[in-house]
């Protein structure tokens, strides 16, 4: 059985805590707005490089997005 990590809820919680919109986070992370939307809706499983970019933009360790 494959292991799938859904980080959408965690990402949204951290983003809203930082008072960022999806567009602002996408710009800070250097990714498309649709990427943030799809991750938050758990419609897309991001590459680890995308997780690193988003984590850096949020000033968190990438493992914070992957943890429970």
mmCIF file as Biopython writes it, N, C-alpha, C and O atoms, coordinates in Angstrom:
data_model
#
loop_
_atom_site.group_PDB
_atom_site.id
_atom_site.type_symbol
_atom_site.label_atom_id
_atom_site.label_alt_id
_atom_site.label_comp_id
_atom_site.label_asym_id
_atom_site.label_entity_id
_atom_site.label_seq_id
_atom_site.pdbx_PDB_ins_code
_atom_site.Cartn_x
_atom_site.Cartn_y
_atom_site.Cartn_z
_atom_site.occupancy
_atom_site.B_iso_or_equiv
_atom_site.auth_seq_id
_atom_site.auth_asym_id
_atom_site.pdbx_PDB_model_num
ATOM 1   N N  . UNK A ? 1  ? 0.843  -1.179 0.000  1.0 0.0 1  A 1 
ATOM 2   C CA . UNK A ? 1  ? 0.000  0.000  0.000  1.0 0.0 1  A 1 
ATOM 3   C C  . UNK A ? 1  ? 0.889  1.244  0.000  1.0 0.0 1  A 1 
ATOM 4   O O  . UNK A ? 1  ? 1.746  1.384  0.873  1.0 0.0 1  A 1 
ATOM 5   N N  . UNK A ? 2  ? 0.699  2.158  -0.972 1.0 0.0 2  A 1 
ATOM 6   C CA . UNK A ? 2  ? 1.546  3.344  -1.037 1.0 0.0 2  A 1 
ATOM 7   C C  . UNK A ? 2  ? 1.278  4.306  0.109  1.0 0.0 2  A 1 
ATOM 8   O O  . UNK A ? 2  ? 0.161  4.401  0.618  1.0 0.0 2  A 1 
ATOM 9   N N  . UNK A ? 3  ? 2.310  5.003  0.494  1.0 0.0 3  A 1 
ATOM 10  C CA . UNK A ? 3  ? 2.220  5.991  1.568  1.0 0.0 3  A 1 
ATOM 11  C C  . UNK A ? 3  ? 1.983  7.361  0.944  1.0 0.0 3  A 1 
ATOM 12  O O  . UNK A ? 3  ? 2.807  7.828  0.156  1.0 0.0 3  A 1 
ATOM 13  N N  . UNK A ? 4  ? 0.882  8.005  1.278  1.0 0.0 4  A 1 
ATOM 14  C CA . UNK A ? 4  ? 0.545  9.315  0.740  1.0 0.0 4  A 1 
ATOM 15  C C  . UNK A ? 4  ? 0.414  10.289 1.907  1.0 0.0 4  A 1 
ATOM 16  O O  . UNK A ? 4  ? -0.254 10.003 2.901  1.0 0.0 4  A 1 
ATOM 17  N N  . UNK A ? 5  ? 1.058  11.433 1.768  1.0 0.0 5  A 1 
ATOM 18  C CA . UNK A ? 5  ? 0.988  12.457 2.793  1.0 0.0 5  A 1 
ATOM 19  C C  . UNK A ? 5  ? 0.124  13.597 2.280  1.0 0.0 5  A 1 
ATOM 20  O O  . UNK A ? 5  ? 0.396  14.157 1.218  1.0 0.0 5  A 1 
ATOM 21  N N  . UNK A ? 6  ? -0.912 13.941 3.026  1.0 0.0 6  A 1 
ATOM 22  C CA . UNK A ? 6  ? -1.761 15.072 2.685  1.0 0.0 6  A 1 
ATOM 23  C C  . UNK A ? 6  ? -1.379 16.247 3.574  1.0 0.0 6  A 1 
ATOM 24  O O  . UNK A ? 6  ? -1.621 16.238 4.781  1.0 0.0 6  A 1 
ATOM 25  N N  . UNK A ? 7  ? -0.785 17.246 2.963  1.0 0.0 7  A 1 
ATOM 26  C CA . UNK A ? 7  ? -0.308 18.376 3.759  1.0 0.0 7  A 1 
ATOM 27  C C  . UNK A ? 7  ? -1.217 19.593 3.658  1.0 0.0 7  A 1 
ATOM 28  O O  . UNK A ? 7  ? -0.937 20.624 4.268  1.0 0.0 7  A 1 
ATOM 29  N N  . UNK A ? 8  ? -2.287 19.489 2.907  1.0 0.0 8  A 1 
ATOM 30  C CA . UNK A ? 8  ? -3.152 20.636 2.642  1.0 0.0 8  A 1 
ATOM 31  C C  . UNK A ? 8  ? -3.668 21.340 3.880  1.0 0.0 8  A 1 
ATOM 32  O O  . UNK A ? 8  ? -3.582 22.564 3.975  1.0 0.0 8  A 1 
ATOM 33  N N  . UNK A ? 9  ? -4.203 20.589 4.831  1.0 0.0 9  A 1 
ATOM 34  C CA . UNK A ? 9  ? -4.753 21.198 6.044  1.0 0.0 9  A 1 
ATOM 35  C C  . UNK A ? 9  ? -3.668 21.884 6.854  1.0 0.0 9  A 1 
ATOM 36  O O  . UNK A ? 9  ? -3.866 22.984 7.369  1.0 0.0 9  A 1 
ATOM 37  N N  . UNK A ? 10 ? -2.527 21.233 6.962  1.0 0.0 10 A 1 
ATOM 38  C CA . UNK A ? 10 ? -1.408 21.791 7.719  1.0 0.0 10 A 1 
ATOM 39  C C  . UNK A ? 10 ? -0.897 23.065 7.046  1.0 0.0 10 A 1 
ATOM 40  O O  . UNK A ? 10 ? -0.621 24.062 7.712  1.0 0.0 10 A 1 
ATOM 41  N N  . UNK A ? 11 ? -0.776 23.019 5.720  1.0 0.0 11 A 1 
ATOM 42  C CA . UNK A ? 11 ? -0.317 24.183 4.972  1.0 0.0 11 A 1 
ATOM 43  C C  . UNK A ? 11 ? -1.268 25.359 5.158  1.0 0.0 11 A 1 
ATOM 44  O O  . UNK A ? 11 ? -0.831 26.481 5.417  1.0 0.0 11 A 1 
ATOM 45  N N  . UNK A ? 12 ? -2.549 25.105 5.029  1.0 0.0 12 A 1 
ATOM 46  C CA . UNK A ? 12 ? -3.544 26.179 5.175  1.0 0.0 12 A 1 
ATOM 47  C C  . UNK A ? 12 ? -3.510 26.777 6.575  1.0 0.0 12 A 1 
ATOM 48  O O  . UNK A ? 12 ? -3.599 27.994 6.732  1.0 0.0 12 A 1 
ATOM 49  N N  . UNK A ? 13 ? -3.382 25.929 7.591  1.0 0.0 13 A 1 
ATOM 50  C CA . UNK A ? 13 ? -3.346 26.412 8.970  1.0 0.0 13 A 1 
ATOM 51  C C  . UNK A ? 13 ? -2.145 27.325 9.205  1.0 0.0 13 A 1 
ATOM 52  O O  . UNK A ? 13 ? -2.276 28.380 9.826  1.0 0.0 13 A 1 
ATOM 53  N N  . UNK A ? 14 ? -0.996 26.926 8.719  1.0 0.0 14 A 1 
ATOM 54  C CA . UNK A ? 14 ? 0.207  27.741 8.908  1.0 0.0 14 A 1 
ATOM 55  C C  . UNK A ? 14 ? 0.101  29.030 8.093  1.0 0.0 14 A 1 
ATOM 56  O O  . UNK A ? 14 ? 0.461  30.103 8.577  1.0 0.0 14 A 1 
ATOM 57  N N  . UNK A ? 15 ? -0.390 28.925 6.859  1.0 0.0 15 A 1 
ATOM 58  C CA . UNK A ? 15 ? -0.521 30.105 5.998  1.0 0.0 15 A 1 
ATOM 59  C C  . UNK A ? 15 ? -1.463 31.137 6.614  1.0 0.0 15 A 1 
ATOM 60  O O  . UNK A ? 15 ? -1.147 32.327 6.646  1.0 0.0 15 A 1 
ATOM 61  N N  . UNK A ? 16 ? -2.605 30.691 7.096  1.0 0.0 16 A 1 
ATOM 62  C CA . UNK A ? 16 ? -3.556 31.642 7.679  1.0 0.0 16 A 1 
ATOM 63  C C  . UNK A ? 16 ? -3.036 32.212 8.999  1.0 0.0 16 A 1 
ATOM 64  O O  . UNK A ? 16 ? -3.316 33.364 9.331  1.0 0.0 16 A 1 
ATOM 65  N N  . UNK A ? 17 ? -2.288 31.417 9.743  1.0 0.0 17 A 1 
ATOM 66  C CA . UNK A ? 17 ? -1.683 31.915 10.980 1.0 0.0 17 A 1 
ATOM 67  C C  . UNK A ? 17 ? -0.680 33.030 10.676 1.0 0.0 17 A 1 
ATOM 68  O O  . UNK A ? 17 ? -0.507 33.956 11.468 1.0 0.0 17 A 1 
ATOM 69  N N  . UNK A ? 18 ? -0.029 32.927 9.526  1.0 0.0 18 A 1 
ATOM 70  C CA . UNK A ? 18 ? 0.943  33.944 9.097  1.0 0.0 18 A 1 
ATOM 71  C C  . UNK A ? 18 ? 0.252  35.112 8.371  1.0 0.0 18 A 1 
ATOM 72  O O  . UNK A ? 18 ? 0.914  36.039 7.903  1.0 0.0 18 A 1 
ATOM 73  N N  . UNK A ? 19 ? -1.080 35.052 8.286  1.0 0.0 19 A 1 
ATOM 74  C CA . UNK A ? 19 ? -1.888 36.101 7.650  1.0 0.0 19 A 1 
ATOM 75  C C  . UNK A ? 19 ? -1.523 36.319 6.183  1.0 0.0 19 A 1 
ATOM 76  O O  . UNK A ? 19 ? -1.483 37.451 5.702  1.0 0.0 19 A 1 
ATOM 77  N N  . UNK A ? 20 ? -1.258 35.223 5.486  1.0 0.0 20 A 1 
ATOM 78  C CA . UNK A ? 20 ? -0.937 35.284 4.065  1.0 0.0 20 A 1 
ATOM 79  C C  . UNK A ? 20 ? -2.099 34.747 3.242  1.0 0.0 20 A 1 
ATOM 80  O O  . UNK A ? 20 ? -2.770 33.797 3.643  1.0 0.0 20 A 1 
ATOM 81  N N  . UNK A ? 21 ? -2.329 35.359 2.093  1.0 0.0 21 A 1 
ATOM 82  C CA . UNK A ? 21 ? -3.290 34.796 1.151  1.0 0.0 21 A 1 
ATOM 83  C C  . UNK A ? 21 ? -2.576 33.713 0.344  1.0 0.0 21 A 1 
ATOM 84  O O  . UNK A ? 21 ? -1.351 33.597 0.391  1.0 0.0 21 A 1 
ATOM 85  N N  . UNK A ? 22 ? -3.340 32.936 -0.385 1.0 0.0 22 A 1 
ATOM 86  C CA . UNK A ? 22 ? -2.739 31.916 -1.247 1.0 0.0 22 A 1 
ATOM 87  C C  . UNK A ? 22 ? -1.850 32.567 -2.303 1.0 0.0 22 A 1 
ATOM 88  O O  . UNK A ? 22 ? -0.778 32.053 -2.625 1.0 0.0 22 A 1 
ATOM 89  N N  . UNK A ? 23 ? -2.297 33.688 -2.833 1.0 0.0 23 A 1 
ATOM 90  C CA . UNK A ? 23 ? -1.518 34.398 -3.858 1.0 0.0 23 A 1 
ATOM 91  C C  . UNK A ? 23 ? -0.194 34.900 -3.274 1.0 0.0 23 A 1 
ATOM 92  O O  . UNK A ? 23 ? 0.858  34.757 -3.897 1.0 0.0 23 A 1 
ATOM 93  N N  . UNK A ? 24 ? -0.251 35.481 -2.090 1.0 0.0 24 A 1 
ATOM 94  C CA . UNK A ? 24 ? 0.970  35.988 -1.449 1.0 0.0 24 A 1 
ATOM 95  C C  . UNK A ? 24 ? 1.958  34.859 -1.173 1.0 0.0 24 A 1 
ATOM 96  O O  . UNK A ? 24 ? 3.158  35.006 -1.405 1.0 0.0 24 A 1 
ATOM 97  N N  . UNK A ? 25 ? 1.453  33.740 -0.679 1.0 0.0 25 A 1 
ATOM 98  C CA . UNK A ? 25 ? 2.332  32.606 -0.413 1.0 0.0 25 A 1 
ATOM 99  C C  . UNK A ? 25 ? 2.945  32.084 -1.706 1.0 0.0 25 A 1 
ATOM 100 O O  . UNK A ? 25 ? 4.137  31.779 -1.750 1.0 0.0 25 A 1 
ATOM 101 N N  . UNK A ? 26 ? 2.148  31.980 -2.744 1.0 0.0 26 A 1 
ATOM 102 C CA . UNK A ? 26 ? 2.663  31.503 -4.031 1.0 0.0 26 A 1 
ATOM 103 C C  . UNK A ? 26 ? 3.781  32.411 -4.531 1.0 0.0 26 A 1 
ATOM 104 O O  . UNK A ? 26 ? 4.806  31.926 -5.011 1.0 0.0 26 A 1 
ATOM 105 N N  . UNK A ? 27 ? 3.592  33.717 -4.423 1.0 0.0 27 A 1 
ATOM 106 C CA . UNK A ? 27 ? 4.617  34.665 -4.860 1.0 0.0 27 A 1 
ATOM 107 C C  . UNK A ? 27 ? 5.885  34.530 -4.033 1.0 0.0 27 A 1 
ATOM 108 O O  . UNK A ? 27 ? 6.988  34.513 -4.581 1.0 0.0 27 A 1 
ATOM 109 N N  . UNK A ? 28 ? 5.733  34.432 -2.710 1.0 0.0 28 A 1 
ATOM 110 C CA . UNK A ? 28 ? 6.900  34.285 -1.827 1.0 0.0 28 A 1 
ATOM 111 C C  . UNK A ? 28 ? 7.655  32.988 -2.099 1.0 0.0 28 A 1 
ATOM 112 O O  . UNK A ? 28 ? 8.883  32.946 -2.020 1.0 0.0 28 A 1 
ATOM 113 N N  . UNK A ? 29 ? 6.911  31.931 -2.418 1.0 0.0 29 A 1 
ATOM 114 C CA . UNK A ? 29 ? 7.526  30.622 -2.631 1.0 0.0 29 A 1 
ATOM 115 C C  . UNK A ? 29 ? 8.021  30.434 -4.064 1.0 0.0 29 A 1 
ATOM 116 O O  . UNK A ? 29 ? 8.793  29.516 -4.338 1.0 0.0 29 A 1 
ATOM 117 N N  . UNK A ? 30 ? 7.583  31.295 -4.974 1.0 0.0 30 A 1 
ATOM 118 C CA . UNK A ? 30 ? 7.989  31.159 -6.363 1.0 0.0 30 A 1 
ATOM 119 C C  . UNK A ? 30 ? 7.295  30.007 -7.074 1.0 0.0 30 A 1 
ATOM 120 O O  . UNK A ? 30 ? 7.881  29.348 -7.933 1.0 0.0 30 A 1 
ATOM 121 N N  . UNK A ? 31 ? 6.031  29.771 -6.705 1.0 0.0 31 A 1 
ATOM 122 C CA . UNK A ? 31 ? 5.238  28.721 -7.351 1.0 0.0 31 A 1 
ATOM 123 C C  . UNK A ? 31 ? 3.938  29.344 -7.863 1.0 0.0 31 A 1 
ATOM 124 O O  . UNK A ? 31 ? 3.593  30.467 -7.494 1.0 0.0 31 A 1 
ATOM 125 N N  . UNK A ? 32 ? 3.230  28.617 -8.702 1.0 0.0 32 A 1 
ATOM 126 C CA . UNK A ? 32 ? 1.953  29.101 -9.220 1.0 0.0 32 A 1 
ATOM 127 C C  . UNK A ? 32 ? 0.894  29.109 -8.121 1.0 0.0 32 A 1 
ATOM 128 O O  . UNK A ? 32 ? 0.896  28.266 -7.225 1.0 0.0 32 A 1 
ATOM 129 N N  . UNK A ? 33 ? -0.005 30.077 -8.214 1.0 0.0 33 A 1 
ATOM 130 C CA . UNK A ? 33 ? -1.125 30.151 -7.272 1.0 0.0 33 A 1 
ATOM 131 C C  . UNK A ? 33 ? -1.909 28.851 -7.284 1.0 0.0 33 A 1 
ATOM 132 O O  . UNK A ? 33 ? -2.329 28.371 -6.231 1.0 0.0 33 A 1 
ATOM 133 N N  . UNK A ? 34 ? -2.111 28.275 -8.464 1.0 0.0 34 A 1 
ATOM 134 C CA . UNK A ? 34 ? -2.879 27.030 -8.572 1.0 0.0 34 A 1 
ATOM 135 C C  . UNK A ? 34 ? -2.203 25.884 -7.824 1.0 0.0 34 A 1 
ATOM 136 O O  . UNK A ? 34 ? -2.877 24.968 -7.355 1.0 0.0 34 A 1 
ATOM 137 N N  . UNK A ? 35 ? -0.894 25.928 -7.712 1.0 0.0 35 A 1 
ATOM 138 C CA . UNK A ? 35 ? -0.179 24.898 -6.951 1.0 0.0 35 A 1 
ATOM 139 C C  . UNK A ? 35 ? -0.587 24.946 -5.481 1.0 0.0 35 A 1 
ATOM 140 O O  . UNK A ? 35 ? -0.865 23.911 -4.877 1.0 0.0 35 A 1 
ATOM 141 N N  . UNK A ? 36 ? -0.623 26.146 -4.910 1.0 0.0 36 A 1 
ATOM 142 C CA . UNK A ? 36 ? -1.024 26.306 -3.504 1.0 0.0 36 A 1 
ATOM 143 C C  . UNK A ? 36 ? -2.464 25.852 -3.321 1.0 0.0 36 A 1 
ATOM 144 O O  . UNK A ? 36 ? -2.776 25.132 -2.373 1.0 0.0 36 A 1 
ATOM 145 N N  . UNK A ? 37 ? -3.336 26.268 -4.221 1.0 0.0 37 A 1 
ATOM 146 C CA . UNK A ? 37 ? -4.748 25.888 -4.140 1.0 0.0 37 A 1 
ATOM 147 C C  . UNK A ? 37 ? -4.886 24.368 -4.168 1.0 0.0 37 A 1 
ATOM 148 O O  . UNK A ? 37 ? -5.584 23.791 -3.334 1.0 0.0 37 A 1 
ATOM 149 N N  . UNK A ? 38 ? -4.227 23.725 -5.118 1.0 0.0 38 A 1 
ATOM 150 C CA . UNK A ? 38 ? -4.342 22.275 -5.256 1.0 0.0 38 A 1 
ATOM 151 C C  . UNK A ? 38 ? -3.745 21.515 -4.073 1.0 0.0 38 A 1 
ATOM 152 O O  . UNK A ? 38 ? -4.271 20.477 -3.674 1.0 0.0 38 A 1 
ATOM 153 N N  . UNK A ? 39 ? -2.665 22.021 -3.519 1.0 0.0 39 A 1 
ATOM 154 C CA . UNK A ? 39 ? -2.080 21.369 -2.341 1.0 0.0 39 A 1 
ATOM 155 C C  . UNK A ? 39 ? -3.035 21.498 -1.159 1.0 0.0 39 A 1 
ATOM 156 O O  . UNK A ? 39 ? -3.291 20.519 -0.458 1.0 0.0 39 A 1 
ATOM 157 N N  . UNK A ? 40 ? -3.560 22.697 -0.934 1.0 0.0 40 A 1 
ATOM 158 C CA . UNK A ? 40 ? -4.461 22.907 0.207  1.0 0.0 40 A 1 
ATOM 159 C C  . UNK A ? 40 ? -5.736 22.081 0.090  1.0 0.0 40 A 1 
ATOM 160 O O  . UNK A ? 40 ? -6.314 21.694 1.105  1.0 0.0 40 A 1 
ATOM 161 N N  . UNK A ? 41 ? -6.174 21.811 -1.109 1.0 0.0 41 A 1 
ATOM 162 C CA . UNK A ? 41 ? -7.365 20.987 -1.315 1.0 0.0 41 A 1 
ATOM 163 C C  . UNK A ? 41 ? -7.036 19.496 -1.375 1.0 0.0 41 A 1 
ATOM 164 O O  . UNK A ? 41 ? -7.918 18.662 -1.581 1.0 0.0 41 A 1 
ATOM 165 N N  . UNK A ? 42 ? -5.767 19.176 -1.193 1.0 0.0 42 A 1 
ATOM 166 C CA . UNK A ? 42 ? -5.268 17.797 -1.277 1.0 0.0 42 A 1 
ATOM 167 C C  . UNK A ? 42 ? -5.578 17.172 -2.639 1.0 0.0 42 A 1 
ATOM 168 O O  . UNK A ? 42 ? -5.834 15.972 -2.740 1.0 0.0 42 A 1 
ATOM 169 N N  . UNK A ? 43 ? -5.550 18.004 -3.686 1.0 0.0 43 A 1 
ATOM 170 C CA . UNK A ? 43 ? -5.747 17.524 -5.049 1.0 0.0 43 A 1 
ATOM 171 C C  . UNK A ? 43 ? -4.424 17.228 -5.722 1.0 0.0 43 A 1 
ATOM 172 O O  . UNK A ? 43 ? -4.389 16.632 -6.799 1.0 0.0 43 A 1 
ATOM 173 N N  . UNK A ? 44 ? -3.341 17.642 -5.096 1.0 0.0 44 A 1 
ATOM 174 C CA . UNK A ? 44 ? -2.013 17.487 -5.678 1.0 0.0 44 A 1 
ATOM 175 C C  . UNK A ? 44 ? -1.040 17.092 -4.590 1.0 0.0 44 A 1 
ATOM 176 O O  . UNK A ? 44 ? -1.014 17.695 -3.518 1.0 0.0 44 A 1 
ATOM 177 N N  . UNK A ? 45 ? -0.250 16.089 -4.867 1.0 0.0 45 A 1 
ATOM 178 C CA . UNK A ? 45 ? 0.825  15.713 -3.954 1.0 0.0 45 A 1 
ATOM 179 C C  . UNK A ? 45 ? 2.090  16.416 -4.440 1.0 0.0 45 A 1 
ATOM 180 O O  . UNK A ? 45 ? 2.613  16.077 -5.501 1.0 0.0 45 A 1 
ATOM 181 N N  . UNK A ? 46 ? 2.584  17.386 -3.682 1.0 0.0 46 A 1 
ATOM 182 C CA . UNK A ? 46 ? 3.708  18.192 -4.163 1.0 0.0 46 A 1 
ATOM 183 C C  . UNK A ? 46 ? 5.039  17.444 -4.148 1.0 0.0 46 A 1 
ATOM 184 O O  . UNK A ? 46 ? 5.260  16.538 -3.345 1.0 0.0 46 A 1 
ATOM 185 N N  . UNK A ? 47 ? 5.914  17.853 -5.060 1.0 0.0 47 A 1 
ATOM 186 C CA . UNK A ? 47 ? 7.288  17.364 -5.044 1.0 0.0 47 A 1 
ATOM 187 C C  . UNK A ? 47 ? 7.965  17.920 -3.798 1.0 0.0 47 A 1 
ATOM 188 O O  . UNK A ? 47 ? 7.548  18.945 -3.259 1.0 0.0 47 A 1 
ATOM 189 N N  . UNK A ? 48 ? 9.004  17.239 -3.349 1.0 0.0 48 A 1 
ATOM 190 C CA . UNK A ? 48 ? 9.676  17.715 -2.142 1.0 0.0 48 A 1 
ATOM 191 C C  . UNK A ? 48 ? 10.298 19.087 -2.364 1.0 0.0 48 A 1 
ATOM 192 O O  . UNK A ? 48 ? 10.370 19.881 -1.426 1.0 0.0 48 A 1 
ATOM 193 N N  . UNK A ? 49 ? 10.749 19.389 -3.577 1.0 0.0 49 A 1 
ATOM 194 C CA . UNK A ? 49 ? 11.325 20.722 -3.826 1.0 0.0 49 A 1 
ATOM 195 C C  . UNK A ? 49 ? 10.262 21.820 -3.645 1.0 0.0 49 A 1 
ATOM 196 O O  . UNK A ? 49 ? 10.575 22.924 -3.200 1.0 0.0 49 A 1 
ATOM 197 N N  . UNK A ? 50 ? 9.015  21.511 -3.990 1.0 0.0 50 A 1 
ATOM 198 C CA . UNK A ? 50 ? 7.927  22.467 -3.783 1.0 0.0 50 A 1 
ATOM 199 C C  . UNK A ? 50 ? 7.657  22.630 -2.292 1.0 0.0 50 A 1 
ATOM 200 O O  . UNK A ? 50 ? 7.432  23.742 -1.814 1.0 0.0 50 A 1 
ATOM 201 N N  . UNK A ? 51 ? 7.679  21.529 -1.568 1.0 0.0 51 A 1 
ATOM 202 C CA . UNK A ? 51 ? 7.495  21.588 -0.113 1.0 0.0 51 A 1 
ATOM 203 C C  . UNK A ? 51 ? 8.577  22.465 0.512  1.0 0.0 51 A 1 
ATOM 204 O O  . UNK A ? 51 ? 8.291  23.280 1.389  1.0 0.0 51 A 1 
ATOM 205 N N  . UNK A ? 52 ? 9.819  22.298 0.062  1.0 0.0 52 A 1 
ATOM 206 C CA . UNK A ? 52 ? 10.926 23.115 0.590  1.0 0.0 52 A 1 
ATOM 207 C C  . UNK A ? 52 ? 10.706 24.594 0.304  1.0 0.0 52 A 1 
ATOM 208 O O  . UNK A ? 52 ? 10.924 25.430 1.181  1.0 0.0 52 A 1 
ATOM 209 N N  . UNK A ? 53 ? 10.276 24.928 -0.916 1.0 0.0 53 A 1 
ATOM 210 C CA . UNK A ? 53 ? 10.037 26.330 -1.274 1.0 0.0 53 A 1 
ATOM 211 C C  . UNK A ? 53 ? 8.930  26.940 -0.414 1.0 0.0 53 A 1 
ATOM 212 O O  . UNK A ? 53 ? 9.063  28.057 0.088  1.0 0.0 53 A 1 
ATOM 213 N N  . UNK A ? 54 ? 7.847  26.200 -0.252 1.0 0.0 54 A 1 
ATOM 214 C CA . UNK A ? 54 ? 6.714  26.695 0.536  1.0 0.0 54 A 1 
ATOM 215 C C  . UNK A ? 54 ? 7.117  26.824 2.002  1.0 0.0 54 A 1 
ATOM 216 O O  . UNK A ? 54 ? 6.780  27.813 2.653  1.0 0.0 54 A 1 
ATOM 217 N N  . UNK A ? 55 ? 7.824  25.846 2.517  1.0 0.0 55 A 1 
ATOM 218 C CA . UNK A ? 55 ? 8.273  25.895 3.909  1.0 0.0 55 A 1 
ATOM 219 C C  . UNK A ? 55 ? 9.187  27.099 4.147  1.0 0.0 55 A 1 
ATOM 220 O O  . UNK A ? 55 ? 9.073  27.783 5.164  1.0 0.0 55 A 1 
ATOM 221 N N  . UNK A ? 56 ? 10.085 27.347 3.211  1.0 0.0 56 A 1 
ATOM 222 C CA . UNK A ? 56 ? 10.980 28.493 3.345  1.0 0.0 56 A 1 
ATOM 223 C C  . UNK A ? 56 ? 10.186 29.796 3.334  1.0 0.0 56 A 1 
ATOM 224 O O  . UNK A ? 56 ? 10.469 30.703 4.117  1.0 0.0 56 A 1 
ATOM 225 N N  . UNK A ? 57 ? 9.194  29.889 2.449  1.0 0.0 57 A 1 
ATOM 226 C CA . UNK A ? 57 ? 8.360  31.089 2.381  1.0 0.0 57 A 1 
ATOM 227 C C  . UNK A ? 57 ? 7.569  31.297 3.670  1.0 0.0 57 A 1 
ATOM 228 O O  . UNK A ? 57 ? 7.289  32.434 4.050  1.0 0.0 57 A 1 
ATOM 229 N N  . UNK A ? 58 ? 7.208  30.202 4.343  1.0 0.0 58 A 1 
ATOM 230 C CA . UNK A ? 58 ? 6.462  30.276 5.602  1.0 0.0 58 A 1 
ATOM 231 C C  . UNK A ? 58 ? 7.381  30.349 6.820  1.0 0.0 58 A 1 
ATOM 232 O O  . UNK A ? 58 ? 6.916  30.509 7.949  1.0 0.0 58 A 1 
ATOM 233 N N  . UNK A ? 59 ? 8.688  30.231 6.583  1.0 0.0 59 A 1 
ATOM 234 C CA . UNK A ? 59 ? 9.690  30.248 7.649  1.0 0.0 59 A 1 
ATOM 235 C C  . UNK A ? 59 ? 9.463  29.108 8.644  1.0 0.0 59 A 1 
ATOM 236 O O  . UNK A ? 59 ? 9.488  29.306 9.858  1.0 0.0 59 A 1 
ATOM 237 N N  . UNK A ? 60 ? 9.241  27.902 8.094  1.0 0.0 60 A 1 
ATOM 238 C CA . UNK A ? 60 ? 9.105  26.697 8.910  1.0 0.0 60 A 1 
ATOM 239 C C  . UNK A ? 60 ? 9.989  25.612 8.314  1.0 0.0 60 A 1 
ATOM 240 O O  . UNK A ? 60 ? 10.396 25.697 7.155  1.0 0.0 60 A 1 
ATOM 241 N N  . UNK A ? 61 ? 10.282 24.605 9.105  1.0 0.0 61 A 1 
ATOM 242 C CA . UNK A ? 61 ? 11.012 23.451 8.618  1.0 0.0 61 A 1 
ATOM 243 C C  . UNK A ? 61 ? 10.062 22.615 7.747  1.0 0.0 61 A 1 
ATOM 244 O O  . UNK A ? 61 ? 8.888  22.480 8.093  1.0 0.0 61 A 1 
ATOM 245 N N  . UNK A ? 62 ? 10.529 22.060 6.644  1.0 0.0 62 A 1 
ATOM 246 C CA . UNK A ? 62 ? 9.654  21.255 5.793  1.0 0.0 62 A 1 
ATOM 247 C C  . UNK A ? 62 ? 8.936  20.124 6.538  1.0 0.0 62 A 1 
ATOM 248 O O  . UNK A ? 62 ? 7.824  19.745 6.171  1.0 0.0 62 A 1 
ATOM 249 N N  . UNK A ? 63 ? 9.566  19.596 7.569  1.0 0.0 63 A 1 
ATOM 250 C CA . UNK A ? 63 ? 8.925  18.501 8.324  1.0 0.0 63 A 1 
ATOM 251 C C  . UNK A ? 63 ? 7.680  18.967 9.060  1.0 0.0 63 A 1 
ATOM 252 O O  . UNK A ? 63 ? 6.812  18.160 9.395  1.0 0.0 63 A 1 
ATOM 253 N N  . UNK A ? 64 ? 7.589  20.290 9.317  1.0 0.0 64 A 1 
ATOM 254 C CA . UNK A ? 64 ? 6.375  20.819 9.960  1.0 0.0 64 A 1 
ATOM 255 C C  . UNK A ? 64 ? 5.153  20.670 9.068  1.0 0.0 64 A 1 
ATOM 256 O O  . UNK A ? 64 ? 4.038  20.491 9.558  1.0 0.0 64 A 1 
ATOM 257 N N  . UNK A ? 65 ? 5.362  20.746 7.763  1.0 0.0 65 A 1 
ATOM 258 C CA . UNK A ? 65 ? 4.260  20.565 6.826  1.0 0.0 65 A 1 
ATOM 259 C C  . UNK A ? 65 ? 3.871  19.095 6.684  1.0 0.0 65 A 1 
ATOM 260 O O  . UNK A ? 65 ? 2.725  18.770 6.370  1.0 0.0 65 A 1 
ATOM 261 N N  . UNK A ? 66 ? 4.836  18.219 6.918  1.0 0.0 66 A 1 
ATOM 262 C CA . UNK A ? 66 ? 4.588  16.796 6.751  1.0 0.0 66 A 1 
ATOM 263 C C  . UNK A ? 66 ? 4.089  16.102 8.010  1.0 0.0 66 A 1 
ATOM 264 O O  . UNK A ? 66 ? 3.515  15.015 7.939  1.0 0.0 66 A 1 
ATOM 265 N N  . UNK A ? 67 ? 4.308  16.730 9.163  1.0 0.0 67 A 1 
ATOM 266 C CA . UNK A ? 67 ? 3.911  16.108 10.435 1.0 0.0 67 A 1 
ATOM 267 C C  . UNK A ? 67 ? 2.436  16.234 10.690 1.0 0.0 67 A 1 
ATOM 268 O O  . UNK A ? 67 ? 1.714  16.934 9.980  1.0 0.0 67 A 1 
ATOM 269 N N  . UNK A ? 68 ? 2.002  15.539 11.722 1.0 0.0 68 A 1 
ATOM 270 C CA . UNK A ? 68 ? 0.571  15.547 12.079 1.0 0.0 68 A 1 
ATOM 271 C C  . UNK A ? 68 ? 0.269  16.693 12.935 1.0 0.0 68 A 1 
ATOM 272 O O  . UNK A ? 68 ? -0.879 16.875 13.341 1.0 0.0 68 A 1 
#
